[in-house]
Amino acid sequence: MLTFMKIDVLLEIFISVSLIYACYTDIRWRRISNKYSLVILLLSLVLGCYRETGVSVLIPALILLTGFAFSLMGLVGAGDIKLVSALAVALSPQEAASFLTFIGLAGIPLTLIVFLHYRFLMPQKKATIPYGVAISLGYWLQWFYLANYF
């Protein structure tokens, strides 16, 4: 008997493929394109409509506003903030809190690796962190957490 994949799993796969490309561009050029954030936003909106939790507007808006202020101070890239906001649309407030926690946890080793890389292999260049990687890892950890894999 042929079974079909659940729509939410299919949406998560599409989001993951978009995140992989966003990671690539962030590592390669330290840039996350608006078009990928927009695709992820649209997929997250559909996913949020499909899930019981619905679509969240307040948390992503707060992330966007707070992140914009941090971006103006040069602490974080605007693409990173747009990506986090787009991913948070399909999450409940509790899920968004754990998502942000997972991003922070994923960012610690990433930051350490990047700083060591720049310190010893590229000391003449300023260290910049491709935080899209930590954002993506945080999202995937949240996904596994919701799926009760750990």
QUIWO-V562643 format. One record per residue. N is the residue number from 1. SS is DSSP state (a for helix, b for strand, c for the rest). D_FIRST is the distance of its C-alpha to the first C-alpha in Angstrom with 2 decimals. Layout:
BEGIN
n->[N,N]
ss->[SS,SS]
d_first->[D_FIRST,D_FIRST]
END
This chain:
BEGIN
n->[1,2,3,4,5,6,7,8,9,10,11,12,13,14,15,16,17,18,19,20,21,22,23,24,25,26,27,28,29,30,31,32,33,34,35,36,37,38,39,40,41,42,43,44,45,46,47,48,49,50,51,52,53,54,55,56,57,58,59,60,61,62,63,64,65,66,67,68,69,70,71,72,73,74,75,76,77,78,79,80,81,82,83,84,85,86,87,88,89,90,91,92,93,94,95,96,97,98,99,100,101,102,103,104,105,106,107,108,109,110,111,112,113,114,115,116,117,118,119,120,121,122,123,124,125,126,127,128,129,130,131,132,133,134,135,136,137,138,139,140,141,142,143,144,145,146,147,148,149,150]
ss->[c,c,c,c,c,c,a,a,a,a,a,a,a,a,a,a,a,a,a,a,a,a,a,a,a,a,a,a,a,c,c,c,c,a,a,a,a,a,a,a,a,a,a,a,a,a,a,a,a,a,c,c,c,c,c,c,c,a,a,a,a,a,a,a,a,a,a,a,a,a,a,a,c,c,c,c,c,a,a,a,a,a,a,a,a,a,a,a,c,c,c,c,a,a,a,a,a,a,a,a,a,a,a,a,a,a,a,a,a,a,a,a,a,a,a,a,a,a,a,a,a,c,c,c,c,c,c,c,c,c,a,a,a,a,a,a,a,a,a,a,a,a,a,a,a,a,c,c,c,c]
d_first->[0.00,3.79,6.36,9.88,13.01,15.48,18.44,20.96,19.47,19.45,23.04,24.05,22.92,25.02,27.87,27.69,27.94,30.92,32.42,32.25,34.21,36.59,37.23,37.99,40.47,42.01,42.59,43.80,45.94,46.02,44.65,41.57,41.31,41.30,38.52,36.10,37.29,36.80,33.23,32.50,34.34,32.30,28.98,30.43,31.50,28.03,26.65,29.50,28.79,25.18,26.24,28.15,31.23,31.73,33.83,36.87,40.02,42.85,41.76,40.91,44.22,46.14,44.56,45.50,49.06,49.74,48.24,50.30,53.42,52.46,51.76,55.23,56.71,54.95,52.98,49.50,48.06,47.17,43.83,42.89,43.76,41.82,38.73,39.03,39.62,36.62,34.32,35.96,35.11,31.71,33.24,35.06,38.64,37.73,34.90,37.34,39.92,37.66,36.52,40.21,40.86,38.12,39.64,43.01,41.77,40.06,43.23,45.56,44.52,43.95,47.49,48.94,47.32,48.45,51.97,52.33,51.11,53.67,56.37,56.31,54.80,55.85,58.83,60.33,57.40,56.55,53.40,50.71,47.43,44.11,42.98,39.82,38.49,39.34,37.94,34.59,34.56,35.53,32.67,30.11,31.77,31.58,27.86,27.31,29.76,27.91,24.61,26.65,26.45,30.18]
END
